[in-house]
Amino acid sequence: MDRLENTVRPYAWGSRTAIPALLGQEPSGEPQAEVWMGAHPGAPSGVDRGTGGTLTLDAVIAADPQRELGAGVVARFGAGLPFLFKVLAAGEPLSVQVHPDLARARAGFAAEEAAGVPLEARERNYKDANHKPEMLCALEEFTGVCGFRAPLSTVALLERLGVAGLRPVIEVLRAKPETEALREALTWVLTLHPDTVARLVGATGHALLRLAGESTDAREALMLRDYAALADHYPADPGLLSALLLNHVVLAPGEAVYLGAGVPHAYFRGLGVELMANSDNVLRAGLTPKHIDVPELLRVVDFAATEPGVIRPRSVAGHPGEELYPAPIDEFRLSRYRSGGWPLPTDTPQIVLCTGGRVVLTDATGEEVPLAPGQSCFIAADSPAVTLTARGADATAFRATVVGAQAGACWGLSEAA
């Protein structure tokens, strides 16, 4: 078991208070957006193996992948940790974005490598050859947008706004079949002249605030204010117009959402834990000063209207204490443990993060690793059996691992009480 030393990423959209509050630290005044826990080369966690200095987790795994990951995981996913675990704290909206599927990621990465595009170049789309399905679980109320809203529902919202400049997109959404309508609507938004974007975003922001003030539905008013805030943050950016095509989502603490390949989404505000395949591939559709590659984005987006499925944790038959957030992906598995003492399943690599109270990990040799909120621990696949003890009524730990060689036994789900 290795307590992790993790990197905090100071992206501009990060909250200035949420991560320091979780860690019990004084705010620095600077944004703190993400804490990365894992072996991604962009910010690998550090571990102390008694060598007199800190080693990076990716180097530790590379030195003995069979021991650290387990033979079954190496056989299925290769010699790197398949997932990346994060704490995410949004103080301002993140970009509207999508992630590629595995085939597109491999092709795009190979093409940019062959073309000699530097990894850190502004115009680079693919930082690696992996896909990036992800799950976000709220630690406090968390808002954002996820997946396309049904076209006629978007028409109803846009009609109520009464913004004349939105008539073209309204007519497309009303007249065309769903997939064609959504593709044409997003293309229209992303190819507007910058001067038109600025005027339209300004008018739409004002209309959203007016409608929010008139609304007697608290949930609707929250949605309208969230959308309106995008105009303040990015007044000359198409992101507000892109986001209006998407479902507004509010997660209560403990609720999660899963985002597969091609699903457009953006996070607005809140604190949560995020688990994803070990990738940093993002294509953007607004709310960002970063590069937007419209043709490549349109190749990746899944133009299907979907209801955002809010995921709540479920108990797992044969795994006492585990509350699983089910997802249709094998590279990662997210679960929660609360007050009590619980044996952890073994034979796969795992990272345990404490988010409340006090958590102690104890292995079969008697070694203990205590965790305070915001602290995390890597448990290698060959570790002696580990017990997680969550002490106190508010004690909570999240566990990130991979669906390993014995995956079949891990998905006997039942609804949590």
FENVEN-V856687 format. One record per helix or strand of 3 or more residues. SS is the DSSP state (H for helix, E for strand). FROM is the first residue (numbers start at 1). TO is the last residue. If there is no record, write none. Layout:
SS/FROM/TO
SS/FROM/TO
//
This chain:
E/7/9
H/18/23
E/34/37
H/57/63
H/65/69
H/71/77
E/83/90
H/102/114
E/134/138
E/142/148
H/151/161
H/164/175
H/178/190
H/194/214
H/218/233
H/239/243
E/246/251
E/256/259
E/265/277
H/294/300
E/314/316
E/323/325
E/333/338
E/340/343
E/350/363
E/368/372
E/376/379
E/386/401
H/407/410
E/413/415
//
